[in-house]
Structure formats: structure tokens, C-alpha cells
Amino acid sequence: MKIFHDAAADRIDPFILVIEGSIPNEKNKEEGYWASFGTDKRTGQPITTCEWIDRLAPKAWAIVGAGTCAAYGGIHAMEGNPVGAMGLADYLGWQWRSKTGIPIVNVPGCPVHPDSFMGTLLYLLQQAAGKVPMIPLDEQLRPTWLFSETLHQGCDRGGYYEQGEFADNYGAKSCIVKLGCWGPVVQCNVGKRGWMGGIGGCPNVGGICIGCTMPGFPDKFMPFMDQPPGSMLSSQAILNYGKAIRALRSFTQASMNKEPSWRAGERLNKSKDDPPGNSV
């Protein structure tokens, strides 16, 4: 606990505060506490999560919310939860700025993608060194280079969607929108980046996207495994288009999948009078 107490006592500067997990509402009950971390030596009482944030946030060079729970409340913040869970921006305020003028930086994901998290920290360290400009964030305080595109745009199965080929069961290689995948509307880079060491990624290995990087997760994406609103209409609309595209591409592929006609029949004719190794 020493490093946390030192930071709160101004013995560490600068530092980046990383929060993982949702922030409980410690004011929605008459007694007790929801979450704590360590003990106050003066009082002998637990130090709540909220107290740590109150102590450290004003002194931090920057604050990062690692994972969807820290960013937006996540699963803990589902409707009806007794804790009153919320994300960092809901606790500190969406207009909050660190002492250096940096907004809260959210790197959502359930769990957070390790490369996206480390890449964000690296950017902030480069910014602290004066080598890069202010970190670019979208309206939901996510790094724009990580969350500006949808999962669908980087999905291995995107071509099947375009051609109107949809899976009716798990294990198929075609698009899994009809099985409940939210990829076309979810901002996430795991389709391109893979999960660990460039390998995997939910739809790439046959799992539907359930929207875990989005502020509305999980409430707005339930029930899981049901076809997302609009996907039925869009998938039906693309069927005729997809059939035409498949037919045209099959024709083009067939013509491209063989040598040009002018090469056919061209052979090296050996002359009886030529020495071995020569040809005309």
C-alpha cells in the first residue's frame, strides 16, 4: 500500500492513476461500505474506493479507466443493482480534467484488451515526455485510434455479410449476425488486432459480439444471442444484392483462375540441328 499512501501525500509526482472496476455509490445507504482498499492507519478503518479516488485524482498527471466497468459501470451497473455502480466519468464528471488538463481516458472492454491498454499508457508516457500531442479521444473518452471503427469493419467474416452468406448455426465460417452478433454497430478493434498476440477475437473464432466495449453494455445488448434490432432487416435486404455479387464474382474468379488464352499451346520446339540445351 506504500505507493498509494506516498502518492496521496505528494511524495510521488508525476503519476498516472489507473482504475479497474466500477465505482460504487457510497452515499446510497445508511451504514457500511461497498468497496475498500487498505486501512487508514489513523482511524483503523477501511479506505473506500471512492476515498482513494478523491485523494489521488486531483494529484494525478492523468487517469485511465481500464475496462468497461471502470469506464462506464459495466455489468456491476446493470439496472437494479444495489451498489449504484458507475464509471469514472460518472463519478468525477464528464468534463473533469487532470491537473495537466487531460480528460479521463477510457479503455473499455470486458476485459480490457491488453494491447489496447498498454498502447494507451505508452501514448500517455510519450505525451508526458512532450513527444506527441494531447491524446485524441472520442465523445465517450475512448482513444480514437482504437475505437473509431466497428468490429464488423475489421471482422474476418465481413466479406460473407457483403455477399449475403449468414450462418444458421455455430461452427459455420460465414457471417454470424443472425446468431446475435452485434459487430456491425459495436466500436471495437479486436477483429483486427486479435485477442492475445494477434490471435483470436470473438467473431474470428466463432463467438458473437455482445458489445462489451460500449457504454450501454450490458443492459442495451440483452438478451444476448438474440438477433440485434435492425440486423434482420439489413440481412434480408442484402440477400438479393449478395446473390448478384456472388454470381458476378464467381464469373470474374473463373476467368482469372486460368492463364491468358494467348499462352495456350505455346511450347518450346526443339530443333534437331540444335546442340543440346538450345531451343527455338
C-alpha atoms as a printed R data frame, in Angstrom:
    type eleno elety resid chain resno       x       y       z
1   ATOM     1    CA   MET     A     1   0.000   0.000   0.000
2   ATOM     2    CA   LYS     A     2   3.006   2.304   0.420
3   ATOM     3    CA   ILE     A     3   2.954   3.618  -3.145
4   ATOM     4    CA   PHE     A     4  -0.675   4.699  -2.791
5   ATOM     5    CA   HIS     A     5  -0.105   6.423   0.528
6   ATOM     6    CA   ASP     A     6   3.007   8.128  -0.875
7   ATOM     7    CA   ALA     A     7   1.080   9.405  -3.894
8   ATOM     8    CA   ALA     A     8  -1.690  10.762  -1.665
9   ATOM     9    CA   ALA     A     9   0.951  12.501   0.487
10  ATOM    10    CA   ASP     A    10   2.591  14.199  -2.541
11  ATOM    11    CA   ARG     A    11   5.690  12.028  -2.313
12  ATOM    12    CA   ILE     A    12   5.214  10.751  -5.875
13  ATOM    13    CA   ASP     A    13   4.878  13.158  -8.789
14  ATOM    14    CA   PRO     A    14   4.004  12.735 -11.578
15  ATOM    15    CA   PHE     A    15   1.942   9.563 -11.645
16  ATOM    16    CA   ILE     A    16  -0.829   8.057 -13.764
17  ATOM    17    CA   LEU     A    17  -3.788   6.696 -11.822
18  ATOM    18    CA   VAL     A    18  -5.295   3.541 -13.329
19  ATOM    19    CA   ILE     A    19  -8.680   2.388 -12.042
20  ATOM    20    CA   GLU     A    20 -10.094  -1.061 -12.755
21  ATOM    21    CA   GLY     A    21 -13.624  -1.976 -11.735
22  ATOM    22    CA   SER     A    22 -16.748   0.115 -11.273
23  ATOM    23    CA   ILE     A    23 -17.138   2.889  -8.716
24  ATOM    24    CA   PRO     A    24 -19.824   2.250  -6.081
25  ATOM    25    CA   ASN     A    25 -22.114   4.901  -4.693
26  ATOM    26    CA   GLU     A    26 -21.152   5.064  -1.018
27  ATOM    27    CA   LYS     A    27 -23.979   7.533  -0.309
28  ATOM    28    CA   ASN     A    28 -26.952   5.308  -1.163
29  ATOM    29    CA   LYS     A    29 -27.130   3.518   2.217
30  ATOM    30    CA   GLU     A    30 -27.278   4.375   5.891
31  ATOM    31    CA   GLU     A    31 -24.230   2.427   7.061
32  ATOM    32    CA   GLY     A    32 -21.349   0.231   5.948
33  ATOM    33    CA   TYR     A    33 -19.404   0.470   2.712
34  ATOM    34    CA   TRP     A    34 -19.395  -1.254  -0.652
35  ATOM    35    CA   ALA     A    35 -15.716  -1.415  -1.591
36  ATOM    36    CA   SER     A    36 -12.440  -0.625   0.130
37  ATOM    37    CA   PHE     A    37  -8.705  -0.887  -0.390
38  ATOM    38    CA   GLY     A    38  -6.342  -0.868   2.558
39  ATOM    39    CA   THR     A    39  -6.733   0.609   6.017
40  ATOM    40    CA   ASP     A    40  -6.346   4.129   7.352
41  ATOM    41    CA   LYS     A    41  -3.564   3.982   9.971
42  ATOM    42    CA   ARG     A    42  -5.019   6.899  11.906
43  ATOM    43    CA   THR     A    43  -8.544   5.539  12.270
44  ATOM    44    CA   GLY     A    44  -8.056   1.833  11.714
45  ATOM    45    CA   GLN     A    45 -10.975   1.937   9.287
46  ATOM    46    CA   PRO     A    46 -11.035   0.672   5.686
47  ATOM    47    CA   ILE     A    47 -10.311   3.271   2.998
48  ATOM    48    CA   THR     A    48 -13.119   3.080   0.441
49  ATOM    49    CA   THR     A    49 -12.553   3.104  -3.298
50  ATOM    50    CA   CYS     A    50 -14.245   6.489  -3.502
51  ATOM    51    CA   GLU     A    51 -11.937   7.926  -0.838
52  ATOM    52    CA   TRP     A    52  -8.874   6.793  -2.767
53  ATOM    53    CA   ILE     A    53 -10.179   8.419  -5.942
54  ATOM    54    CA   ASP     A    54 -10.930  11.620  -4.026
55  ATOM    55    CA   ARG     A    55  -7.395  11.654  -2.630
56  ATOM    56    CA   LEU     A    56  -5.497  10.699  -5.777
57  ATOM    57    CA   ALA     A    57  -7.470  12.132  -8.706
58  ATOM    58    CA   PRO     A    58  -6.598  15.802  -8.035
59  ATOM    59    CA   LYS     A    59  -2.890  14.910  -7.900
60  ATOM    60    CA   ALA     A    60  -2.699  12.537 -10.859
61  ATOM    61    CA   TRP     A    61  -0.995  13.543 -14.105
62  ATOM    62    CA   ALA     A    62  -3.695  11.541 -15.895
63  ATOM    63    CA   ILE     A    63  -6.398   8.991 -15.063
64  ATOM    64    CA   VAL     A    64  -7.162   5.841 -17.057
65  ATOM    65    CA   GLY     A    65 -10.267   3.681 -16.712
66  ATOM    66    CA   ALA     A    66  -9.141   0.135 -17.574
67  ATOM    67    CA   GLY     A    67 -12.083  -1.958 -18.709
68  ATOM    68    CA   THR     A    68 -15.763  -1.257 -19.251
69  ATOM    69    CA   CYS     A    69 -16.616  -1.328 -15.539
70  ATOM    70    CA   ALA     A    70 -14.192   1.492 -14.764
71  ATOM    71    CA   ALA     A    71 -15.170   3.364 -17.911
72  ATOM    72    CA   TYR     A    72 -18.977   3.126 -17.771
73  ATOM    73    CA   GLY     A    73 -20.007   0.894 -14.858
74  ATOM    74    CA   GLY     A    74 -20.293  -2.308 -16.887
75  ATOM    75    CA   ILE     A    75 -22.012  -5.421 -15.570
76  ATOM    76    CA   HIS     A    76 -21.975  -4.118 -11.978
77  ATOM    77    CA   ALA     A    77 -24.052  -1.139 -13.095
78  ATOM    78    CA   MET     A    78 -26.922  -3.146 -14.558
79  ATOM    79    CA   GLU     A    79 -30.376  -1.772 -13.831
80  ATOM    80    CA   GLY     A    80 -31.492  -2.640 -10.326
81  ATOM    81    CA   ASN     A    81 -28.037  -3.160  -8.853
82  ATOM    82    CA   PRO     A    82 -27.916  -2.233  -5.132
83  ATOM    83    CA   VAL     A    83 -24.412  -0.731  -5.291
84  ATOM    84    CA   GLY     A    84 -25.254   2.217  -7.518
85  ATOM    85    CA   ALA     A    85 -22.206   1.314  -9.605
86  ATOM    86    CA   MET     A    86 -20.902   3.814 -12.149
87  ATOM    87    CA   GLY     A    87 -17.883   4.620 -14.269
88  ATOM    88    CA   LEU     A    88 -15.128   7.119 -13.508
89  ATOM    89    CA   ALA     A    89 -16.640   9.860 -15.663
90  ATOM    90    CA   ASP     A    90 -19.992   9.478 -13.898
91  ATOM    91    CA   TYR     A    91 -18.243   9.762 -10.546
92  ATOM    92    CA   LEU     A    92 -15.816  12.603 -11.301
93  ATOM    93    CA   GLY     A    93 -17.872  14.293 -14.020
94  ATOM    94    CA   TRP     A    94 -17.601  14.041 -17.802
95  ATOM    95    CA   GLN     A    95 -15.909  17.425 -18.022
96  ATOM    96    CA   TRP     A    96 -13.302  16.514 -15.409
97  ATOM    97    CA   ARG     A    97  -9.687  17.311 -16.242
98  ATOM    98    CA   SER     A    98  -6.482  16.330 -14.501
99  ATOM    99    CA   LYS     A    99  -4.133  18.968 -13.154
100 ATOM   100    CA   THR     A   100  -2.387  18.860 -16.532
101 ATOM   101    CA   GLY     A   101  -5.643  19.341 -18.438
102 ATOM   102    CA   ILE     A   102  -6.087  15.738 -19.612
103 ATOM   103    CA   PRO     A   103  -9.623  14.265 -19.682
104 ATOM   104    CA   ILE     A   104 -10.380  10.869 -18.211
105 ATOM   105    CA   VAL     A   105  -9.099   8.235 -20.647
106 ATOM   106    CA   ASN     A   106 -11.387   5.216 -21.046
107 ATOM   107    CA   VAL     A   107 -10.116   1.934 -22.476
108 ATOM   108    CA   PRO     A   108 -13.260  -0.223 -22.340
109 ATOM   109    CA   GLY     A   109 -13.524  -3.959 -22.816
110 ATOM   110    CA   CYS     A   110 -14.735  -6.845 -20.688
111 ATOM   111    CA   PRO     A   111 -11.926  -7.497 -20.001
112 ATOM   112    CA   VAL     A   112  -9.811  -4.661 -21.340
113 ATOM   113    CA   HIS     A   113  -7.719  -5.674 -24.340
114 ATOM   114    CA   PRO     A   114  -4.112  -5.920 -23.073
115 ATOM   115    CA   ASP     A   115  -2.525  -4.367 -26.180
116 ATOM   116    CA   SER     A   116  -5.037  -1.510 -26.283
117 ATOM   117    CA   PHE     A   117  -4.426  -0.788 -22.609
118 ATOM   118    CA   MET     A   118  -0.635  -0.840 -22.889
119 ATOM   119    CA   GLY     A   119  -0.756   1.178 -26.112
120 ATOM   120    CA   THR     A   120  -2.783   3.863 -24.343
121 ATOM   121    CA   LEU     A   121  -0.354   4.001 -21.423
122 ATOM   122    CA   LEU     A   122   2.546   4.241 -23.867
123 ATOM   123    CA   TYR     A   123   0.866   7.150 -25.640
124 ATOM   124    CA   LEU     A   124   0.393   8.972 -22.338
125 ATOM   125    CA   LEU     A   125   4.042   8.403 -21.424
126 ATOM   126    CA   GLN     A   126   5.064   9.803 -24.818
127 ATOM   127    CA   GLN     A   127   2.791  12.774 -24.177
128 ATOM   128    CA   ALA     A   128   4.364  13.321 -20.762
129 ATOM   129    CA   ALA     A   129   7.748  13.366 -22.492
130 ATOM   130    CA   GLY     A   130   6.488  16.016 -24.926
131 ATOM   131    CA   LYS     A   131   6.819  13.762 -27.984
132 ATOM   132    CA   VAL     A   132   3.144  13.594 -29.018
133 ATOM   133    CA   PRO     A   133   0.147  15.980 -28.799
134 ATOM   134    CA   MET     A   134  -2.856  15.678 -26.468
135 ATOM   135    CA   ILE     A   135  -4.277  12.170 -26.610
136 ATOM   136    CA   PRO     A   136  -7.192  12.126 -29.114
137 ATOM   137    CA   LEU     A   137 -10.434  10.909 -27.532
138 ATOM   138    CA   ASP     A   138 -13.979  10.450 -28.827
139 ATOM   139    CA   GLU     A   139 -17.160  11.644 -27.091
140 ATOM   140    CA   GLN     A   140 -17.097   8.603 -24.810
141 ATOM   141    CA   LEU     A   141 -13.466   9.406 -23.858
142 ATOM   142    CA   ARG     A   142 -12.035   6.436 -25.767
143 ATOM   143    CA   PRO     A   143  -8.758   6.739 -27.737
144 ATOM   144    CA   THR     A   144  -9.890   7.433 -31.296
145 ATOM   145    CA   TRP     A   145  -7.267   5.270 -32.990
146 ATOM   146    CA   LEU     A   146  -8.576   2.243 -31.086
147 ATOM   147    CA   PHE     A   147 -12.351   2.755 -31.180
148 ATOM   148    CA   SER     A   148 -13.205   4.789 -34.282
149 ATOM   149    CA   GLU     A   149 -14.282   1.760 -36.332
150 ATOM   150    CA   THR     A   150 -16.779  -1.002 -35.718
151 ATOM   151    CA   LEU     A   151 -15.849  -4.602 -35.061
152 ATOM   152    CA   HIS     A   152 -17.597  -5.514 -38.315
153 ATOM   153    CA   GLN     A   153 -15.206  -3.347 -40.334
154 ATOM   154    CA   GLY     A   154 -12.263  -5.464 -39.243
155 ATOM   155    CA   CYS     A   155 -14.009  -8.826 -38.954
156 ATOM   156    CA   ASP     A   156 -12.751 -11.868 -40.850
157 ATOM   157    CA   ARG     A   157 -16.393 -12.655 -41.655
158 ATOM   158    CA   GLY     A   158 -17.270  -9.237 -43.119
159 ATOM   159    CA   GLY     A   159 -16.982 -10.464 -46.704
160 ATOM   160    CA   TYR     A   160 -19.627 -13.107 -46.089
161 ATOM   161    CA   TYR     A   161 -22.041 -10.436 -44.857
162 ATOM   162    CA   GLU     A   162 -21.488  -8.439 -48.026
163 ATOM   163    CA   GLN     A   163 -22.301 -11.497 -50.096
164 ATOM   164    CA   GLY     A   164 -25.389 -12.329 -48.048
165 ATOM   165    CA   GLU     A   165 -24.000 -15.535 -46.555
166 ATOM   166    CA   PHE     A   166 -25.241 -15.971 -42.995
167 ATOM   167    CA   ALA     A   167 -24.658 -18.811 -40.554
168 ATOM   168    CA   ASP     A   168 -27.670 -20.630 -39.121
169 ATOM   169    CA   ASN     A   169 -25.621 -22.451 -36.504
170 ATOM   170    CA   TYR     A   170 -22.315 -22.186 -34.690
171 ATOM   171    CA   GLY     A   171 -19.262 -23.637 -36.365
172 ATOM   172    CA   ALA     A   172 -20.021 -22.171 -39.794
173 ATOM   173    CA   LYS     A   173 -17.457 -19.858 -41.395
174 ATOM   174    CA   SER     A   174 -19.982 -17.314 -42.708
175 ATOM   175    CA   CYS     A   175 -21.324 -14.146 -41.028
176 ATOM   176    CA   ILE     A   176 -22.892 -14.737 -37.595
177 ATOM   177    CA   VAL     A   177 -25.140 -11.647 -37.396
178 ATOM   178    CA   LYS     A   178 -28.249 -13.840 -37.444
179 ATOM   179    CA   LEU     A   179 -26.926 -15.708 -34.415
180 ATOM   180    CA   GLY     A   180 -26.896 -12.477 -32.400
181 ATOM   181    CA   CYS     A   181 -23.592 -10.775 -33.276
182 ATOM   182    CA   TRP     A   182 -23.571  -7.001 -32.622
183 ATOM   183    CA   GLY     A   183 -20.362  -6.422 -34.591
184 ATOM   184    CA   PRO     A   184 -21.851  -4.024 -37.190
185 ATOM   185    CA   VAL     A   185 -22.599  -1.384 -34.528
186 ATOM   186    CA   VAL     A   186 -20.010  -2.011 -31.804
187 ATOM   187    CA   GLN     A   187 -16.848   0.101 -31.700
188 ATOM   188    CA   CYS     A   188 -14.058  -2.385 -31.037
189 ATOM   189    CA   ASN     A   189 -10.751  -3.308 -32.681
190 ATOM   190    CA   VAL     A   190 -10.434  -6.917 -31.547
191 ATOM   191    CA   GLY     A   191 -11.422  -8.170 -35.009
192 ATOM   192    CA   LYS     A   192  -8.299  -6.613 -36.499
193 ATOM   193    CA   ARG     A   193  -5.984  -6.879 -33.502
194 ATOM   194    CA   GLY     A   194  -6.839 -10.369 -32.315
195 ATOM   195    CA   TRP     A   195  -7.021 -11.120 -28.633
196 ATOM   196    CA   MET     A   196  -3.629 -12.357 -27.465
197 ATOM   197    CA   GLY     A   197  -0.554 -11.882 -29.621
198 ATOM   198    CA   GLY     A   198  -2.675 -11.151 -32.689
199 ATOM   199    CA   ILE     A   199  -4.619 -14.399 -32.354
200 ATOM   200    CA   GLY     A   200  -8.351 -14.770 -31.825
201 ATOM   201    CA   GLY     A   201 -11.001 -12.112 -31.479
202 ATOM   202    CA   CYS     A   202 -14.612 -13.028 -30.667
203 ATOM   203    CA   PRO     A   203 -16.203 -13.403 -34.136
204 ATOM   204    CA   ASN     A   204 -12.918 -14.519 -35.707
205 ATOM   205    CA   VAL     A   205 -13.139 -17.720 -33.671
206 ATOM   206    CA   GLY     A   206 -16.916 -18.113 -33.962
207 ATOM   207    CA   GLY     A   207 -18.208 -16.186 -30.948
208 ATOM   208    CA   ILE     A   208 -20.805 -13.448 -31.315
209 ATOM   209    CA   CYS     A   209 -20.009  -9.879 -30.278
210 ATOM   210    CA   ILE     A   210 -22.073  -8.869 -27.231
211 ATOM   211    CA   GLY     A   211 -21.000  -5.200 -27.220
212 ATOM   212    CA   CYS     A   212 -18.694  -5.295 -24.203
213 ATOM   213    CA   THR     A   213 -16.760  -2.140 -25.192
214 ATOM   214    CA   MET     A   214 -19.869   0.056 -25.393
215 ATOM   215    CA   PRO     A   215 -21.236   2.458 -22.741
216 ATOM   216    CA   GLY     A   216 -24.645   0.734 -22.946
217 ATOM   217    CA   PHE     A   217 -23.243  -2.695 -22.054
218 ATOM   218    CA   PRO     A   218 -24.799  -4.923 -20.867
219 ATOM   219    CA   ASP     A   219 -28.350  -3.563 -20.486
220 ATOM   220    CA   LYS     A   220 -28.798  -2.342 -24.062
221 ATOM   221    CA   PHE     A   221 -27.409  -5.551 -25.555
222 ATOM   222    CA   MET     A   222 -29.644  -8.023 -23.762
223 ATOM   223    CA   PRO     A   223 -30.868 -10.633 -24.147
224 ATOM   224    CA   PHE     A   224 -27.595 -11.941 -25.527
225 ATOM   225    CA   MET     A   225 -27.715 -14.263 -28.551
226 ATOM   226    CA   ASP     A   226 -30.905 -12.680 -29.899
227 ATOM   227    CA   GLN     A   227 -30.647 -11.114 -33.336
228 ATOM   228    CA   PRO     A   228 -29.876  -7.382 -32.866
229 ATOM   229    CA   PRO     A   229 -32.609  -4.894 -33.882
230 ATOM   230    CA   GLY     A   230 -32.176  -3.914 -37.500
231 ATOM   231    CA   SER     A   231 -29.974  -6.876 -38.323
232 ATOM   232    CA   MET     A   232 -32.910  -8.913 -39.619
233 ATOM   233    CA   LEU     A   233 -33.952  -6.094 -41.945
234 ATOM   234    CA   SER     A   234 -30.417  -5.426 -43.137
235 ATOM   235    CA   SER     A   235 -29.597  -9.104 -43.614
236 ATOM   236    CA   GLN     A   236 -32.806  -9.659 -45.592
237 ATOM   237    CA   ALA     A   237 -32.168  -6.573 -47.711
238 ATOM   238    CA   ILE     A   238 -28.685  -7.718 -48.601
239 ATOM   239    CA   LEU     A   239 -29.693 -11.224 -49.702
240 ATOM   240    CA   ASN     A   240 -30.608 -10.273 -53.288
241 ATOM   241    CA   TYR     A   241 -27.649  -7.928 -53.540
242 ATOM   242    CA   GLY     A   242 -25.400 -10.638 -52.141
243 ATOM   243    CA   LYS     A   243 -26.619 -13.202 -54.689
244 ATOM   244    CA   ALA     A   244 -25.817 -10.839 -57.553
245 ATOM   245    CA   ILE     A   245 -22.403 -10.028 -56.086
246 ATOM   246    CA   ARG     A   246 -21.603 -13.726 -55.634
247 ATOM   247    CA   ALA     A   247 -22.596 -14.521 -59.216
248 ATOM   248    CA   LEU     A   248 -20.525 -11.688 -60.672
249 ATOM   249    CA   ARG     A   249 -17.521 -12.545 -58.521
250 ATOM   250    CA   SER     A   250 -17.762 -16.226 -59.439
251 ATOM   251    CA   PHE     A   251 -17.671 -15.286 -63.119
252 ATOM   252    CA   THR     A   252 -14.692 -12.988 -62.590
253 ATOM   253    CA   GLN     A   253 -12.909 -15.557 -60.448
254 ATOM   254    CA   ALA     A   254 -13.395 -18.254 -63.078
255 ATOM   255    CA   SER     A   255 -11.892 -16.041 -65.758
256 ATOM   256    CA   MET     A   256  -8.980 -15.001 -63.563
257 ATOM   257    CA   ASN     A   257  -8.238 -18.521 -62.365
258 ATOM   258    CA   LYS     A   258  -6.595 -19.646 -65.602
259 ATOM   259    CA   GLU     A   259  -3.804 -18.487 -67.880
260 ATOM   260    CA   PRO     A   260  -4.488 -15.984 -70.688
261 ATOM   261    CA   SER     A   261  -5.575 -17.586 -73.941
262 ATOM   262    CA   TRP     A   262  -2.516 -16.387 -75.855
263 ATOM   263    CA   ARG     A   263  -0.316 -18.607 -73.719
264 ATOM   264    CA   ALA     A   264  -2.205 -21.792 -74.606
265 ATOM   265    CA   GLY     A   265  -0.326 -24.112 -76.944
266 ATOM   266    CA   GLU     A   266   2.912 -22.156 -76.800
267 ATOM   267    CA   ARG     A   267   5.689 -24.683 -76.426
268 ATOM   268    CA   LEU     A   268   9.451 -24.652 -76.900
269 ATOM   269    CA   ASN     A   269  10.114 -26.607 -80.101
270 ATOM   270    CA   LYS     A   270  13.383 -28.432 -80.153
271 ATOM   271    CA   SER     A   271  15.290 -28.309 -83.447
272 ATOM   272    CA   LYS     A   272  17.054 -31.497 -84.489
273 ATOM   273    CA   ASP     A   273  20.070 -29.491 -85.663
274 ATOM   274    CA   ASP     A   274  20.464 -27.501 -82.428
275 ATOM   275    CA   PRO     A   275  23.029 -28.639 -79.928
276 ATOM   276    CA   PRO     A   276  21.713 -29.909 -76.582
277 ATOM   277    CA   GLY     A   277  20.453 -27.117 -74.350
278 ATOM   278    CA   ASN     A   278  19.404 -24.743 -77.156
279 ATOM   279    CA   SER     A   279  15.835 -24.234 -78.221
280 ATOM   280    CA   VAL     A   280  13.942 -22.104 -80.685
